Amino acid sequence: MANPAATKESRPQSGKMGKGERGTSRKDIPPPTGAFALPPPKPHYFEDGGLRKVKPYMFTFESWAKERWQGRTLLDIEFRDRTNEYYEWAIENGVIVVNNQKSTPDCIIRNGDLISNVLHRHEPPVVAGPIKILYDGRLSGNDGETLVVEKPGSMPVHPTGRYNFNTLLEILKYDYDLPLVHTSNRLDRLTSGVMVCALTVAASKKLGAWFGGRRNHEGGVSKEYVARCIGRFPDGEVVCEEPLLTIDRQIGVNVVHPDGRVRFLPQSAVLHGCFAHALGPGVQDSKTIFTRMSYDEKSNTSVVHCRPITGRSHQIRVHLQFLGHPIANDPIYQNTAAWGESGGKGGVFGTDRGGTAEDRAERRERGERVLALEKARLAETGTGTEAEAENGDGAARAPGQEPGTPTAPTGPNPAHAPAEPHAEIDRKSHDAALTVGAQRAILALREVKDTADGHARQRDLQGIERARRVGSTKMSLDAEEAEAGEGTGEEGEGEEQGGEEGNEGGEDGFCATCFTPLLPDPRPEQLFIWLHAMRYKTIEWDWSSSLPYWAEADYDVPLSSILS
């Protein structure tokens, strides 16, 4: 059953359709045809220039209409990766369809609708080479339930964004005959290091108890990382306890900010029918202990041993930047164009970022009152352990840990002044107010990302012009399945395809199949940072890797890899 097109009368009702209104019945949706009827793709990996690549393939995204989409036009739902011009073309040509039928940009989405989008998927490359298996529980004499691997930098753990087959779990599935692997710890795409995984559901629960914090009363998980950072790191042990806050989710930027210490407890912390945030915020500390291992005078870089006591996103990277020693090849936090001459040392929210000592104590007391109530509830109901209540967020915490004392002010800094709203930065009412320095960092880092992407969104308009001239596409609902299958990589190997990233006959930087702007291949060393998870240890197990080559004391640091 086709959806009604929008009219002058229906447009004002966009977003107002009731949840219970009668919509599309699934039995009325016809079967898919054309490119939408292709079988699920399988990866065709190949290596080229030190990179692991995946031959482009047809992939169908499907989503049932979310409640917030109902009553809105098809073009108005959450398409974000490419330009509006592309999405208009895709809808008109049957590349984006509703209920397996062609639609229009002003089609009104209803309850029960199925929105489908075919992509000729181009995955970014990752660094070539095998995944090192440190312990394989499947081997004779081993425990049968644990897998420990060393993840290369550049490779996401799970399918995300533009990455699907070029991820750790998918490579283990197709290249190592490990179809079901449960991960326990998290590593960023740019970070390399030890991943402790489970091969069974039971093992996953046991590891989850450690990494989720439910066994912190037994010492928890001790984590050790190694990083190569800018400058001569100080002698002795350096402790950083600054709170962290995400200030831009589009590019994933975190900074030191007082609001990072305050969090709202999850629904599991409901107290006698009242949400915990009604009583006050919880405490979310950040603590990392650093020790210099070596210093290279030629490159002016230090290898630093890092021991994160907590596990916030980008914690080590942001704490090193705050201390004035960012990771030397970090494209986000070692960037003077974004952070100014100080490089982000001392933060971008001023020396009073934590407030007075009384402010910090008051925030901690409010959080601890809530956690004490939760601890009492768990003890009364028997639904958890005291250790769970004490930590709340599942992170290990040092006894008697207190926030660091802010540095004494040295005079007003223009970068710490409040920023005026900027048209290109969409801020919500609950977001932290930006300073001039923070706003400058966001805009500069977005520009860095656009440049790295070859300004693909701007070039998208040229691709649409090419698509309109061609007049047909293998991705369409109307395409013959055999024709659509030519773009799936079912025949032959990726190396035979020619063009960048194994694309079929790319013309002037555009894919001939989907008109996507193509990107030049990066150098392998541009795809990872000098941060490596070297060891995870509990009272029951101890998994570690060798020191990465770039952390050796005699490593000849390539000056071209150090960012400015």
C-alpha positions in Angstrom: 0.0 0.0 0.0 1.6 3.3 -1.1 1.8 6.2 1.2 -0.1 9.5 0.5 2.0 12.4 -0.9 2.2 15.5 1.1 -0.3 18.3 0.5 -0.7 21.8 1.7 -3.1 20.5 4.3 -0.9 17.6 5.5 2.4 19.5 5.7 1.4 21.5 8.8 0.7 18.1 10.5 4.3 16.9 10.1 5.5 15.3 13.3 2.0 15.4 14.9 0.6 11.9 13.9 -0.4 10.0 17.0 1.5 6.9 18.0 -1.6 4.7 17.9 -2.9 5.9 14.5 -3.6 3.2 11.9 -0.7 2.9 9.5 0.8 0.5 7.0 0.2 -3.2 7.5 3.2 -5.4 6.9 1.2 -7.9 4.8 0.4 -5.1 2.4 4.1 -4.4 1.7 5.2 -6.1 -1.6 8.5 -8.1 -1.8 11.6 -6.2 -2.8 12.8 -6.1 -6.4 15.9 -4.9 -8.3 19.0 -4.1 -6.2 16.8 -4.4 -3.1 16.4 -8.2 -3.8 20.1 -9.0 -3.9 21.4 -11.6 -1.4 23.4 -10.4 1.6 26.9 -9.4 0.5 30.1 -11.2 1.6 33.4 -9.3 1.8 36.2 -9.5 -0.8 39.3 -8.4 1.0 42.6 -7.4 -0.7 45.8 -5.6 0.2 47.2 -2.7 -1.7 49.9 -0.3 -0.7 50.1 -1.4 2.9 46.3 -1.1 3.2 43.6 -3.7 3.7 40.7 -2.9 1.5 37.2 -4.2 0.8 35.8 -4.3 -2.7 32.8 -2.0 -3.0 29.5 -3.9 -2.7 25.7 -3.4 -2.7 24.2 -3.1 0.7 20.6 -2.4 1.7 19.8 -0.4 4.9 16.3 -1.0 6.2 14.5 0.7 9.0 10.9 0.6 10.2 9.5 4.1 10.7 10.5 5.4 14.1 7.8 7.3 16.1 9.6 10.6 15.7 9.6 10.2 11.9 5.8 9.7 11.6 4.1 12.6 10.0 7.3 14.0 8.6 8.3 13.9 4.9 10.6 11.3 3.6 13.3 13.9 2.9 12.9 15.3 6.4 13.9 12.1 8.3 17.4 11.5 9.5 19.5 11.4 6.3 22.8 13.0 7.1 25.8 11.4 5.4 25.3 13.2 2.0 23.7 16.3 0.6 20.0 17.0 0.3 20.5 17.0 -3.5 21.7 13.5 -3.4 18.8 12.3 -1.3 16.3 14.0 -3.7 17.9 12.2 -6.6 18.0 8.9 -4.8 14.3 9.1 -3.9 13.2 10.1 -7.4 15.3 7.2 -8.9 14.2 4.4 -6.6 17.4 4.2 -4.6 15.6 5.1 -1.5 12.1 3.6 -1.3 9.1 3.3 1.0 7.5 -0.1 1.5 9.5 -1.5 -1.5 7.9 1.0 -3.8 9.1 4.3 -5.4 8.2 7.4 -3.5 8.6 11.1 -3.6 10.6 13.5 -1.4 7.4 14.9 0.2 5.9 11.5 1.0 4.5 11.5 4.5 5.9 8.8 6.7 3.3 6.7 8.6 3.3 4.1 11.3 4.4 0.7 10.0 6.3 2.1 7.0 9.5 0.4 5.8 12.2 2.8 4.5 15.0 1.1 2.5 18.1 2.6 1.0 20.5 0.8 -1.3 24.2 1.9 -1.2 27.1 0.9 -3.3 29.2 0.8 -0.2 32.8 2.0 -0.2 34.5 1.2 3.1 37.6 3.1 4.2 40.9 1.1 4.2 42.7 0.0 7.3 46.3 -0.9 7.9 47.1 -4.2 6.2 48.5 -7.2 8.0 47.2 -10.1 10.2 45.4 -9.8 13.5 47.8 -11.2 16.1 46.1 -13.8 18.3 47.7 -13.8 21.7 45.5 -16.6 23.2 43.1 -18.9 21.4 40.7 -20.8 23.8 39.8 -23.2 21.0 43.3 -24.9 21.0 43.8 -28.1 22.8 44.6 -27.6 26.5 43.2 -24.1 26.6 40.0 -23.0 28.4 37.6 -23.2 25.4 36.0 -19.8 26.1 38.6 -17.0 25.9 40.1 -15.2 22.9 42.8 -12.5 23.3 43.9 -10.6 20.2 46.0 -7.6 19.4 43.9 -5.1 17.5 45.8 -3.0 14.9 45.3 0.8 15.1 43.0 2.1 12.3 40.5 -0.7 12.7 37.1 -0.2 14.5 36.0 -3.1 16.7 32.4 -3.3 15.6 30.6 -2.2 12.4 30.0 1.5 12.6 29.4 4.4 10.2 31.2 3.7 7.0 33.0 0.6 8.4 31.3 -2.8 8.1 33.5 -5.6 6.9 36.7 -3.7 7.6 36.3 -4.1 11.4 37.8 -6.4 13.9 34.8 -8.7 14.5 34.0 -9.1 10.8 37.7 -9.9 9.9 37.8 -12.5 12.7 34.6 -13.9 11.3 35.6 -14.2 7.7 39.4 -14.6 7.8 39.8 -16.5 11.1 36.7 -18.7 11.2 35.4 -17.0 14.4 31.8 -16.3 13.7 30.7 -15.4 17.2 33.1 -13.3 19.3 31.9 -11.2 22.3 34.1 -8.2 23.1 34.6 -7.1 26.7 36.9 -4.0 26.6 36.6 -1.0 24.3 39.4 0.5 22.1 39.0 3.5 19.8 39.5 2.9 16.1 42.8 4.8 16.1 44.2 2.9 19.1 45.9 -0.5 19.0 46.3 -3.1 21.7 45.0 -6.0 23.6 41.3 -7.0 23.3 40.0 -9.6 25.8 37.1 -11.5 24.1 34.8 -14.3 24.9 33.8 -17.3 22.7 30.7 -18.2 24.7 27.8 -16.4 26.3 28.9 -17.7 29.8 32.4 -16.5 29.3 31.1 -13.1 28.1 29.1 -12.8 31.4 32.2 -13.6 33.4 34.3 -11.0 31.6 31.5 -8.5 31.8 31.5 -8.8 35.6 35.1 -7.6 35.5 34.9 -4.9 32.9 31.5 -3.8 34.0 32.8 -3.0 37.5 30.8 -5.7 39.4 34.0 -7.1 40.7 35.8 -3.9 41.6 35.6 -4.9 45.3 38.1 -7.6 44.2 40.5 -5.2 42.7 38.8 -4.7 39.3 40.7 -4.7 36.1 44.1 -3.0 36.1 44.9 -1.4 32.7 48.2 -0.3 31.3 48.8 1.7 28.1 51.8 3.2 26.4 51.8 6.4 24.3 54.4 8.6 22.5 53.7 12.2 23.3 55.1 15.6 22.5 57.9 17.1 24.6 60.0 15.9 27.6 57.4 14.4 30.0 58.2 15.3 33.7 60.1 12.9 35.9 58.3 10.8 38.4 54.7 9.9 38.7 52.2 12.4 37.3 48.5 12.1 38.2 45.7 13.8 36.3 42.2 13.8 37.7 40.5 16.4 35.5 36.8 15.7 34.5 36.0 15.2 30.8 33.0 16.3 28.7 32.1 15.7 25.1 31.6 19.2 23.4 31.0 18.0 19.8 29.5 14.6 18.9 29.8 15.2 15.2 33.6 14.7 15.4 33.8 13.2 18.9 35.8 15.9 20.7 36.2 15.8 24.5 37.7 18.4 26.8 38.4 19.0 30.4 35.2 20.6 31.9 33.6 20.7 35.3 30.3 19.3 34.0 32.2 16.1 33.0 32.3 15.1 36.7 28.5 15.2 37.0 26.3 12.5 35.5 22.8 11.3 35.8 22.5 7.7 37.0 20.9 5.1 34.7 17.4 3.6 35.1 18.9 0.8 37.1 19.5 3.3 39.9 15.7 4.0 40.3 15.0 4.5 44.0 11.6 3.5 45.3 9.9 4.6 42.0 11.8 7.9 41.7 14.6 8.4 39.1 18.0 9.0 40.8 18.5 12.3 38.9 15.5 13.7 40.7 17.6 13.6 43.9 20.9 14.8 42.4 23.7 13.9 40.1 26.2 11.1 40.6 30.0 11.3 40.5 31.9 10.5 37.4 35.6 10.9 38.1 38.5 10.7 35.6 41.9 9.7 36.8 45.1 8.7 34.9 48.6 8.0 36.3 51.5 8.7 34.0 55.2 7.7 34.2 57.8 8.6 31.5 59.6 5.5 30.1 62.0 7.2 27.7 62.7 10.5 25.9 64.0 11.0 22.3 65.8 14.3 22.0 65.9 14.3 18.1 62.1 14.2 17.8 61.4 15.8 21.2 59.0 13.0 22.1 58.5 10.9 25.2 57.2 7.4 25.6 54.9 7.4 28.6 53.4 4.5 30.6 49.7 5.3 31.2 47.5 3.7 33.9 43.9 4.8 33.5 42.0 4.2 36.8 38.7 5.2 35.2 37.6 4.6 31.6 36.2 7.8 30.1 36.1 8.3 26.3 39.5 9.6 25.0 40.6 9.9 28.6 44.3 9.3 28.1 44.4 11.5 25.0 42.7 14.5 26.7 44.6 14.2 29.9 47.9 14.2 28.0 46.8 17.2 26.0 45.7 19.0 29.2 49.2 18.4 30.7 50.8 19.9 27.6 52.1 16.6 26.1 49.5 15.4 23.5 50.1 12.2 21.6 52.5 13.3 18.8 50.5 12.0 15.9 47.0 12.6 17.3 44.9 14.4 14.5 42.4 15.7 17.1 44.3 16.7 20.2 47.7 17.6 18.7 46.5 20.3 16.4 47.6 23.9 17.0 45.2 25.2 14.3 42.3 23.9 16.5 43.7 24.5 20.0 45.9 27.5 19.5 49.5 28.0 20.5 49.0 26.4 23.9 47.9 23.2 22.1 45.1 22.9 24.6 47.4 22.8 27.6 45.4 23.7 30.7 42.1 23.2 28.9 39.9 25.6 26.9 37.5 26.5 29.7 39.7 28.6 31.9 41.6 28.0 35.1 38.4 28.1 37.2 37.0 25.1 35.2 36.4 23.1 38.4 35.0 25.9 40.4 36.1 26.6 44.0 37.1 23.8 46.4 33.7 24.3 48.0 31.9 23.8 44.6 33.8 20.6 44.0 33.1 19.2 47.5 29.4 20.1 47.1 29.1 18.2 43.8 30.8 15.2 45.3 28.6 15.2 48.4 25.4 15.4 46.3 26.5 12.4 44.2 27.6 10.4 47.2 24.2 10.9 48.9 22.5 9.4 45.9 24.9 6.5 45.7 24.5 5.8 49.4 20.7 5.5 48.9 21.3 3.2 46.0 23.7 1.1 48.1 21.0 0.8 50.8 18.4 -0.2 48.3 20.6 -2.9 46.7 21.4 -4.3 50.1 17.7 -4.3 51.1 16.4 -5.9 47.8 19.4 -8.2 47.2 19.6 -7.2 43.6 23.2 -6.2 43.5 26.4 -6.0 45.5 27.7 -3.1 47.6 30.6 -2.7 45.2 28.2 -2.0 42.4 26.5 0.8 44.4 29.8 2.3 45.5 31.1 2.7 42.0 27.8 3.2 40.2 29.4 3.7 36.8 31.4 0.4 36.9 34.8 2.2 37.0 37.6 1.5 39.5 38.3 4.3 41.9 41.3 4.9 44.1 40.5 5.1 47.9 40.1 8.7 49.1 40.4 10.0 45.6 39.8 13.8 45.4 39.6 16.0 42.3 42.8 17.9 41.4 43.2 21.4 42.5 42.9 23.9 39.6 45.9 25.9 38.6 46.1 29.4 40.0 45.0 32.0 37.5 47.7 33.8 35.6 45.5 36.5 34.1 42.5 36.6 31.7 42.8 34.5 28.6 40.6 35.6 25.6 40.2 32.0 24.6 38.3 31.4 27.8 35.7 34.1 27.2 32.2 33.0 26.4 31.6 32.5 22.7 28.8 34.0 20.6 26.5 31.4 18.9 27.8 30.2 15.6 25.6 29.2 12.7 27.6 26.1 11.9 27.6 24.7 15.4 24.2 23.3 16.5 23.9 23.5 20.3 21.1 22.0 22.4 19.7 23.7 25.5 21.4 21.1 27.7 24.8 21.4 26.1 27.6 23.2 28.0 28.2 26.8 26.9 31.2 27.1 24.6 34.2 29.4 25.2 35.9 31.1 22.3 38.7 28.5 22.4 36.3 25.6 22.4 34.3 27.0 19.5 37.5 27.6 17.5 38.6 24.0 18.2 35.3 22.6 16.9 35.3 24.6 13.7 39.0 23.9 12.9 38.6 20.2 13.6 35.5 20.0 11.4 37.5 21.6 8.6 40.3 19.1 9.2 37.8 16.3 8.8 36.3 17.9 5.6 39.8 18.1 4.1 40.6 14.5 5.0 37.3 13.5 3.3 38.3 15.4 0.2 35.4 17.8 0.8 33.1 15.0 -0.4 29.9 16.7 0.6 30.7 19.6 -1.7 31.8 17.3 -4.5 28.6 15.4 -4.1 26.8 18.0 -6.2 29.1 17.1 -9.1 28.3 13.4 -8.7 24.6 14.1 -8.8 25.1 16.0 -12.1 26.8 12.9 -13.5 24.1 10.7 -12.3 21.4 12.8 -13.9 23.3 12.7 -17.2 23.6 8.9 -17.1 19.9 8.6 -16.3 19.9 5.1 -14.7 21.6 3.4 -11.8 22.4 -0.2 -10.8 21.2 0.7 -7.3 17.6 1.3 -8.4 14.4 -0.6 -7.5 14.0 -0.9 -11.3 17.4 -2.3 -12.0 17.6 -5.9 -13.2 19.1 -8.1 -10.5 21.9 -9.3 -12.8 22.8 -5.8 -13.6 22.6 -4.7 -9.9 24.8 -7.7 -9.0 27.6 -6.4 -11.1 28.4 -3.9 -8.3 28.5 -6.5 -5.5 31.9 -8.0 -6.1 30.5 -11.5 -6.5 32.8 -12.2 -9.5 36.6 -11.8 -9.4 38.9 -10.2 -6.9 39.1 -6.6 -5.9 42.5 -6.0 -7.5 41.1 -6.6 -10.9 38.6 -3.8 -10.7 40.9 -0.9 -11.2 40.5 2.6 -10.0 40.8 3.8 -6.4 39.8 1.5 -3.6 38.9 -1.2 -6.2 36.1 0.8 -7.8 34.7 -0.1 -11.1 36.0 2.4 -13.6 36.0 5.6 -11.5 35.9 8.7 -13.7 37.6 11.9 -12.6 37.3 10.9 -9.0 33.8 9.6 -9.0 32.5 6.0 -8.8 30.9 4.9 -12.1 28.3 2.8 -10.2 27.1 5.1 -7.5 28.7 8.5 -8.4 30.2 8.7 -4.9 33.2 11.1 -4.7 36.3 8.9 -4.4 39.1 9.6 -2.0 42.9 9.2 -2.5 44.4 6.4 -0.4 46.0 7.6 2.8 49.4 6.5 3.9 49.2 3.6 6.4 50.9 5.7 9.2 48.1 8.3 8.9 45.5 5.8 10.1 46.5 5.2 13.7 47.9 7.1 16.7 50.8 6.2 19.0 48.6 4.8 21.8 48.6 1.1 22.6 46.6 -0.9 25.2 49.4 -3.1 26.5 48.0 -5.0 29.5 44.8 -6.0 31.3 45.1 -7.8 34.6 42.9 -9.1 37.4 43.4 -11.6 40.2 42.2 -14.3 37.9 44.0 -13.6 34.6 46.8 -11.4 33.1 46.9 -10.6 29.3 49.6 -8.5 27.7 51.3 -7.7 24.4 54.8 -6.8 23.6 55.8 -3.2 23.4 54.8 -1.7 20.0 57.7 -0.9 17.7 57.1 2.9 17.9 57.6 2.8 21.7 61.0 1.2 21.7 63.7 3.5 23.1 65.8 3.2 19.9 62.9 3.8 17.5 63.9 6.4 14.9 60.8 8.6 15.0 59.8 9.9 11.6 59.5 13.7 12.0 56.9 13.7 9.2 54.5 11.8 11.4 54.5 14.4 14.2 51.6 16.7 13.7 51.6 20.4 14.3 
